[in-house]
């Protein structure tokens, strides 16, 4: 066994040996410290790696869980349960989940960048895409810090370039238009003063230009921003415009645009087929300090489904109630086919004593009939429901093939392919009605279809008729955003004002016209005295913009 060395005996050694041993001991101590430091660093790296892997696993699990939620909500949105869920609420839920997914993925990518690893998460919307050609381009060229060639031969020459594009925004900039009209007089004092006439304005002596009026209208009636919020936006720019002032502007704007809406309504009543739908519109009940329920009705002409050439029009009407009398008044002068949902108030329009025209032919909505079947289906499923829904789906598949074709072609295809399916479905429904209890949910749903059968099958005899009222429902649906953001209107007259401006903006969108550009140009034309006899020139579909407008 080797005896241990006593450090106290160093003093007995010669100076050279003592210095050697001291150097060796210092070197060993330094090596021990370095080894301890390396060990601690390795332990920290291992702990950090395990922590990162744990966080990545947790992030991956979070993303997978959120993506599963997205799929569930998408199924709820487009699947059978969509009949029971609010599409707008679904959109809000999906937005929140997708934002959460993006945040988790960005955290993962940030860790990857800091550790030198490539980002692995798949990000939505990150791929390069072409931007609309009408957007202005601002080119920024970034040159290298030096063009001197490393070999010393002189300056490098350009051989190509890499180009990337990003979407940018310039915040709204308000400005004041100062109109100066110099006055001139004879220097010798003779009578007379020369001065240009004051330009015409929609609001004489008022603050806003027609462009500003158009912007406020579009923000409220297209982007669903109430006037009090717009007032807050102005205030952030140091412009004090009370909500009541903005409301006064919109009332004046609606008054001057009313003849255009009236003309649109008259034109659409010349058609042989229209759509109609209604939705609740809460309004204040003056003197009672609470709201009451009014109704907003939409009347739509959209002939694109059968290749019609007439421009699409939607006209909204406000009414304090939902009775068929209101629909009768709104459609005075119209004769033809009216496509509606299953609301019983529309039966009034098909009576011989209908006011304002001949009895209308009512085309009922297959989507509403389908919803009745879905609502009556138990959670465990139903063979009866599956059989009915399968036949309805087959009819819709045929419709998808002939959408946009001429009415005569649609009618011919329906006679050959759709009618046999409808006959078969009717036989099945009547057989089920005979065996189901009339008090059961499914019995009531089957009875609903049979009670509306003549209107449901009208599409077989008229190629212009659609199977459902989805087109007009699409025009009603955005109004629910207004309901969520604020009361629909402060009173009944406010509802009527709302309906006029909303009609114009929605019709612009139907015809792929920029609502702001159209309204600005139209208000300027009205201020300049556009003659009433040429009002058709002011229709939204007649507007020619200098730049293309994306479809709504």
C-alpha positions in Angstrom: 0.0 0.0 0.0 1.4 3.4 -1.0 1.8 5.7 2.0 0.0 9.0 1.8 2.0 12.2 1.5 1.8 14.7 4.4 1.7 18.2 3.0 3.4 19.4 6.2 6.6 17.7 5.0 6.9 20.0 2.0 9.1 22.2 4.1 11.7 19.4 4.4 12.1 19.3 0.6 14.5 21.3 -1.5 13.1 24.5 -3.0 13.0 23.0 -6.5 11.0 20.0 -5.4 8.8 22.1 -3.2 8.0 24.4 -6.2 7.3 21.3 -8.4 4.8 19.8 -5.9 3.1 23.2 -5.4 2.7 23.6 -9.2 1.3 20.0 -9.4 -1.2 20.6 -6.6 -2.4 23.9 -8.2 -2.8 22.2 -11.5 -4.8 19.3 -10.0 -7.0 21.8 -8.1 -7.7 23.8 -11.3 -8.6 20.5 -13.1 -11.0 19.6 -10.2 -12.7 23.0 -10.4 -13.0 22.7 -14.2 -14.4 19.2 -13.9 -16.9 20.4 -11.4 -17.9 23.3 -13.6 -18.3 21.0 -16.6 -20.3 18.6 -14.6 -22.7 21.3 -13.4 -23.0 22.7 -17.0 -23.8 19.2 -18.3 -26.4 18.8 -15.5 -27.9 22.2 -16.4 -27.9 21.4 -20.1 -29.6 18.1 -19.4 -32.2 19.7 -17.2 -32.8 22.5 -19.8 -33.1 19.9 -22.5 -35.5 17.8 -20.5 -37.4 21.0 -19.6 -37.5 22.1 -23.3 -38.6 18.6 -24.4 -41.3 18.6 -21.7 -42.4 22.1 -22.8 -42.4 21.0 -26.5 -44.4 17.9 -25.6 -46.8 20.1 -23.7 -47.0 22.6 -26.5 -47.6 19.8 -29.0 -50.3 18.4 -26.9 -51.9 21.8 -26.5 -51.8 22.4 -30.3 -53.3 18.9 -31.0 -56.0 19.5 -28.4 -56.8 22.9 -29.9 -56.8 21.6 -33.4 -59.1 18.9 -32.4 -61.4 21.6 -31.0 -61.2 23.4 -34.3 -62.3 20.2 -36.2 -65.1 19.7 -33.7 -66.4 23.2 -34.2 -66.0 22.9 -38.0 -68.0 19.7 -37.9 -70.6 21.6 -35.8 -70.5 24.4 -38.3 -70.9 22.4 -41.5 -72.3 19.1 -40.3 -75.7 18.0 -39.0 -75.4 20.0 -35.8 -75.0 23.2 -37.7 -78.7 23.5 -37.7 -78.6 24.0 -33.9 -75.7 26.4 -33.5 -75.2 30.1 -34.2 -72.7 30.4 -37.1 -71.5 33.8 -35.9 -70.7 32.4 -32.4 -68.9 29.5 -34.0 -66.8 31.9 -36.0 -65.8 33.8 -32.8 -64.9 30.6 -31.0 -62.8 29.3 -34.0 -61.0 32.7 -34.1 -60.0 32.5 -30.4 -58.9 28.9 -30.7 -56.8 29.5 -33.9 -55.2 32.5 -32.2 -54.2 30.3 -29.3 -52.7 27.7 -31.6 -50.7 30.4 -33.4 -49.3 31.7 -30.0 -48.2 28.2 -29.0 -46.6 27.5 -32.4 -44.8 30.9 -32.3 -43.4 29.9 -28.8 -42.1 26.6 -30.3 -40.6 28.4 -33.3 -38.9 31.0 -31.0 -37.2 28.3 -29.0 -36.1 26.6 -32.1 -34.5 29.8 -33.5 -32.7 30.5 -30.2 -31.3 27.0 -30.1 -30.3 27.0 -33.8 -32.8 24.4 -34.8 -35.2 24.9 -37.8 -38.8 25.8 -37.0 -41.0 22.7 -37.5 -44.5 23.9 -36.8 -46.9 24.3 -39.8 -48.2 27.8 -39.8 -51.4 28.9 -41.5 -51.1 31.9 -43.9 -47.3 31.9 -44.0 -47.0 30.8 -47.6 -46.3 33.4 -50.3 -49.4 34.5 -52.1 -50.2 36.9 -54.9 -51.7 40.2 -53.7 -54.4 42.0 -55.7 -53.0 43.8 -58.7 -54.8 47.0 -57.9 -52.9 47.6 -54.6 -50.2 50.2 -54.8 -46.6 48.9 -54.6 -43.8 50.6 -52.6 -40.4 49.2 -53.7 -37.6 49.2 -51.2 -34.2 48.1 -52.5 -31.6 47.0 -50.0 -28.0 47.1 -51.3 -25.1 45.2 -49.8 -22.8 47.2 -47.5 -20.0 46.9 -50.0 -19.8 45.9 -53.7 -16.0 45.5 -53.7 -15.0 42.1 -55.1 -13.0 40.0 -52.5 -10.5 39.1 -55.3 -9.6 42.8 -55.7 -10.7 43.0 -59.4 -13.1 46.0 -58.7 -16.8 46.2 -58.2 -19.2 43.3 -58.5 -21.9 43.4 -61.2 -25.6 42.7 -60.6 -26.7 39.2 -61.7 -30.2 39.0 -60.3 -32.3 39.7 -57.3 -34.5 38.1 -54.7 -37.9 39.7 -54.2 -40.4 39.3 -51.3 -43.7 41.1 -50.6 -45.5 41.9 -47.4 -48.9 43.4 -46.9 -48.8 46.8 -45.2 -51.4 49.4 -44.0 -51.4 53.2 -43.8 -53.7 54.2 -40.9 -56.6 56.5 -41.7 -55.4 60.1 -42.1 -57.9 62.9 -41.7 -57.4 66.2 -43.4 -59.2 69.5 -43.7 -60.2 70.8 -47.1 -59.9 74.6 -47.1 -62.0 76.1 -49.9 -60.8 79.5 -50.9 -62.9 81.7 -53.3 -61.1 84.9 -54.0 -63.1 88.0 -54.7 -62.1 90.4 -57.5 -63.2 94.0 -58.2 -62.3 96.7 -60.6 -59.2 98.7 -59.5 -60.9 101.9 -60.7 -63.9 101.4 -58.4 -66.6 100.5 -61.0 -69.5 98.3 -59.8 -69.3 94.6 -59.7 -67.4 91.9 -57.9 -66.2 88.6 -59.5 -66.2 85.4 -57.4 -66.6 81.7 -58.2 -69.9 80.2 -56.8 -69.6 78.1 -53.7 -69.4 74.4 -54.5 -72.5 72.3 -53.7 -72.4 70.1 -50.6 -74.8 67.4 -49.4 -74.8 69.1 -46.0 -74.8 72.8 -46.7 -72.6 74.7 -44.2 -71.7 71.5 -42.5 -68.4 69.9 -41.6 -68.2 66.7 -43.6 -67.2 66.1 -47.2 -69.2 63.5 -49.1 -66.2 61.1 -48.7 -66.4 61.4 -44.9 -70.2 60.7 -45.0 -69.6 57.6 -47.1 -66.9 56.4 -44.7 -69.1 56.8 -41.7 -72.0 55.0 -43.4 -69.9 52.1 -44.6 -68.3 51.7 -41.1 -71.7 51.5 -39.5 -73.8 49.6 -42.0 -71.2 47.3 -43.6 -68.5 46.9 -40.9 -71.0 47.0 -38.0 -69.3 49.8 -36.0 -71.8 51.8 -34.0 -71.6 55.6 -34.2 -70.5 56.0 -30.6 -67.4 53.8 -31.4 -66.7 55.9 -34.5 -66.9 59.0 -32.3 -64.2 57.4 -30.0 -62.0 56.8 -33.1 -62.4 60.4 -34.1 -61.5 61.5 -30.6 -58.2 59.5 -30.7 -57.3 61.7 -33.6 -58.2 64.8 -31.7 -61.4 65.4 -33.6 -64.4 65.9 -31.3 -67.5 64.6 -33.1 -70.4 63.6 -30.9 -72.4 60.6 -31.7 -75.5 62.8 -32.2 -73.6 64.7 -34.8 -72.7 61.6 -36.7 -76.4 60.4 -36.4 -77.5 63.7 -37.9 -75.2 63.2 -40.8 -76.5 59.7 -41.5 -80.1 60.8 -41.3 -79.4 63.4 -44.0 -77.5 60.9 -46.1 -80.3 58.4 -45.9 -82.8 61.1 -46.9 -80.9 61.9 -50.1 -80.4 58.3 -51.0 -84.0 57.2 -50.4 -85.1 57.7 -54.0 -82.4 55.2 -55.2 -83.7 52.6 -52.7 -87.3 53.2 -53.9 -86.2 52.8 -57.5 -84.4 49.5 -56.6 -87.5 48.2 -55.0 -89.6 49.1 -58.1 -87.1 47.4 -60.4 -87.0 44.2 -58.5 -90.8 43.9 -58.4 -90.7 43.6 -62.2 -89.1 40.2 -61.8 -90.9 36.9 -61.9 -89.3 35.5 -58.8 -88.1 36.9 -55.5 -86.8 35.8 -52.1 -88.0 37.0 -48.7 -86.9 36.5 -45.2 -87.2 38.3 -41.8 -85.3 38.6 -38.5 -85.8 40.2 -35.2 -84.6 43.7 -34.7 -84.7 45.0 -31.1 -85.5 48.7 -30.8 -86.0 51.1 -27.9 -89.6 51.6 -26.8 -89.8 55.3 -26.1 -91.3 56.2 -22.8 -91.1 52.7 -21.4 -87.3 52.5 -20.8 -87.0 49.1 -22.4 -86.7 47.4 -25.8 -89.4 46.0 -28.0 -89.1 43.6 -30.9 -89.3 44.9 -34.4 -88.5 43.0 -37.5 -86.2 43.6 -40.5 -87.4 42.0 -43.7 -85.2 41.3 -46.7 -86.5 41.1 -50.3 -83.9 39.7 -52.7 -83.5 39.4 -56.4 -80.7 37.1 -57.3 -81.0 35.4 -60.7 -77.4 34.1 -61.0 -78.5 30.6 -60.1 -80.3 30.2 -63.4 -78.0 32.4 -65.5 -80.2 35.5 -65.3 -78.8 38.8 -66.6 -80.7 41.2 -64.3 -78.5 42.7 -61.6 -78.9 41.4 -58.0 -80.8 43.6 -55.6 -81.6 43.3 -51.9 -83.9 45.8 -50.2 -84.5 45.8 -46.5 -87.7 46.9 -44.9 -88.3 47.6 -41.2 -91.6 46.8 -39.6 -92.8 46.9 -36.0 -94.2 43.4 -36.3 -94.0 40.0 -38.1 -97.5 39.6 -39.4 -98.1 38.8 -43.0 -99.7 42.2 -43.5 -96.2 43.8 -43.5 -95.0 41.4 -46.2 -98.1 42.1 -48.2 -97.5 45.8 -48.1 -93.8 45.4 -49.0 -94.5 43.3 -52.0 -97.4 45.4 -53.4 -97.1 45.4 -57.2 -95.1 42.1 -57.4 -96.6 39.1 -59.1 -94.9 35.7 -59.5 -93.0 33.2 -57.3 -91.9 34.1 -53.8 -89.3 31.9 -52.1 -89.7 31.8 -48.4 -89.1 29.7 -45.3 -91.9 27.9 -43.5 -93.3 30.9 -41.6 -97.1 30.8 -41.7 -97.5 34.5 -42.1 -96.6 34.1 -45.8 -99.8 32.1 -46.5 -101.6 35.5 -46.6 -99.7 36.3 -49.9 -101.1 33.3 -51.7 -104.8 34.1 -51.0 -107.1 35.2 -53.7 -107.9 38.3 -51.7 -104.3 39.4 -51.5 -103.9 43.1 -51.6 -101.6 44.7 -54.1 -101.6 42.0 -56.8 -102.6 38.5 -57.8 -102.0 35.5 -55.4 -98.3 34.7 -55.2 -97.0 31.2 -55.7 -95.0 30.2 -52.6 -91.9 28.1 -53.0 -91.0 26.7 -49.6 -87.5 26.0 -48.4 -86.0 22.5 -48.4 -83.3 23.6 -45.9 -85.9 24.4 -43.4 -87.6 21.0 -44.0 -84.3 19.3 -43.6 -83.7 21.2 -40.3 -87.1 19.9 -39.0 -85.9 16.3 -39.6 -82.5 16.9 -38.0 -84.1 18.5 -34.9 -86.4 15.5 -34.5 -83.6 13.0 -34.8 -82.6 11.4 -31.4 -79.0 11.3 -30.4 -78.9 7.5 -31.1 -79.9 8.2 -34.7 -82.9 7.3 -36.7 -83.2 5.1 -39.9 -86.2 7.2 -41.0 -84.2 10.4 -40.7 -81.2 8.9 -42.5 -83.4 7.8 -45.4 -85.1 11.2 -45.7 -81.8 13.2 -45.4 -80.1 10.9 -48.0 -82.8 11.6 -50.5 -82.7 15.3 -49.9 -78.9 15.2 -50.3 -79.3 13.5 -53.6 -81.5 16.3 -54.8 -79.0 18.9 -53.7 -76.2 17.0 -55.6 -78.2 17.4 -58.8 -78.7 21.1 -58.0 -75.0 21.6 -57.6 -74.4 20.3 -61.2 -76.9 22.7 -62.8 -76.3 25.8 -60.8 -75.8 28.8 -63.1 -77.3 27.1 -66.1 -80.3 28.5 -68.0 -83.7 27.9 -66.5 -84.9 25.7 -69.3 -81.9 23.4 -68.9 -82.4 23.2 -65.1 -86.1 22.4 -65.6 -85.3 19.6 -68.1 -82.7 18.0 -65.8 -85.0 18.2 -62.8 -87.8 16.5 -64.8 -85.5 13.7 -65.7 -83.5 13.2 -62.6 -85.0 15.0 -59.6 -88.7 14.3 -60.1 -88.3 10.5 -59.6 -86.4 11.1 -56.4 -89.2 13.5 -55.2 -91.9 11.0 -56.0 -90.0 8.3 -54.2 -89.5 10.6 -51.2 -93.2 11.5 -51.0 -94.2 7.8 -51.0 -91.7 7.2 -48.2 -93.0 10.2 -46.2 -96.6 9.2 -46.5 -95.8 5.7 -45.4 -94.0 7.0 -42.3 -96.8 9.4 -41.5 -99.2 6.5 -41.5 -97.2 4.6 -38.8 -95.7 7.4 -36.7 -97.5 9.1 -33.9 -98.5 12.6 -34.8 -97.4 13.8 -31.4 -93.8 12.5 -31.8 -91.0 14.7 -32.9 -90.4 12.7 -36.1 -94.1 12.6 -36.8 -94.3 16.3 -36.6 -91.3 16.8 -38.8 -92.7 14.4 -41.5 -96.0 16.3 -41.3 -94.2 19.6 -41.8 -92.7 18.4 -45.1 -96.0 17.0 -46.3 -98.0 20.1 -45.3 -95.6 22.2 -47.4 -95.3 19.7 -50.2 -96.8 21.7 -53.1 -94.4 24.6 -52.4 -91.4 22.3 -51.8 -91.9 20.7 -55.2 -92.5 24.0 -57.1 -88.8 24.0 -58.2 -89.6 20.9 -60.4 -91.9 23.0 -62.7 -89.9 26.2 -62.8 -86.2 26.3 -63.6 -85.8 29.8 -62.0 -86.8 28.5 -58.6 -84.1 27.4 -56.1 -84.5 24.6 -53.7 -84.0 26.8 -50.6 -83.9 30.3 -49.3 -80.2 30.3 -48.4 -79.4 33.2 -50.7 -81.7 35.6 -48.8 -80.6 34.1 -45.5 -77.1 35.1 -46.4 -78.3 38.7 -46.7 -80.0 38.5 -43.3 -77.2 36.8 -41.4 -74.8 39.8 -41.3 -77.5 41.8 -39.5 -77.0 39.6 -36.5 -73.6 41.3 -36.0 -75.4 44.6 -35.6 -77.7 42.9 -33.1 -74.7 41.7 -31.1 -72.9 45.1 -31.2 -75.8 47.3 -30.2 -79.5 47.8 -30.3 -80.7 47.6 -33.9 -82.2 51.1 -33.7 -83.3 53.7 -31.2 -86.9 53.8 -32.5 -89.0 52.6 -35.5 -88.0 55.5 -37.8 -84.3 54.6 -37.0 -85.1 51.1 -38.2 -86.4 52.5 -41.5 -83.3 54.7 -41.9 -81.1 51.7 -41.2 -82.9 49.6 -43.8 -82.3 52.2 -46.5 -78.6 52.5 -46.1 -78.1 48.8 -45.5 -80.0 48.1 -48.7 -77.6 50.2 -50.7 -74.4 48.8 -49.2 -75.6 45.1 -49.5 -76.6 45.6 -53.1 -73.1 47.0 -53.8 -71.6 43.9 -52.4 -73.9 41.6 -54.4 -72.7 43.3 -57.6 -69.0 43.3 -56.5 -68.9 47.1 -56.2 -66.9 48.9 -53.5 -69.6 50.4 -51.2 -67.4 53.3 -50.2 -66.4 54.3 -53.7 -70.0 54.0 -54.9 -71.5 56.0 -52.0 -68.8 58.8 -52.3 -69.4 59.2 -56.0 -73.2 59.0 -55.7 -73.3 61.6 -52.8 -71.1 63.9 -54.9 -73.4 63.5 -57.9 -76.5 64.2 -55.8 -74.9 67.3 -54.3 -74.1 68.5 -57.8 -77.8 68.2 -58.8 -77.9 64.9 -60.6 -81.4 64.9 -62.3 -84.1 62.6 -61.0 -84.9 61.5 -64.5 -81.5 59.9 -64.8 -81.6 58.1 -61.4 -80.9 54.7 -63.1 -77.3 56.0 -63.6 -76.9 56.0 -59.9 -77.8 52.4 -59.3 -74.9 50.4 -57.6 -74.6 48.0 -60.5 -74.2 50.9 -63.0 -71.2 52.3 -61.1 -67.8 52.0 -62.8 -64.9 52.1 -60.4 -61.3 52.9 -61.3 -60.0 49.9 -59.4 -61.4 46.4 -59.1 -63.2 45.5 -55.9 -62.9 42.1 -54.3 -66.2 40.2 -53.9 -67.8 40.5 -50.5 
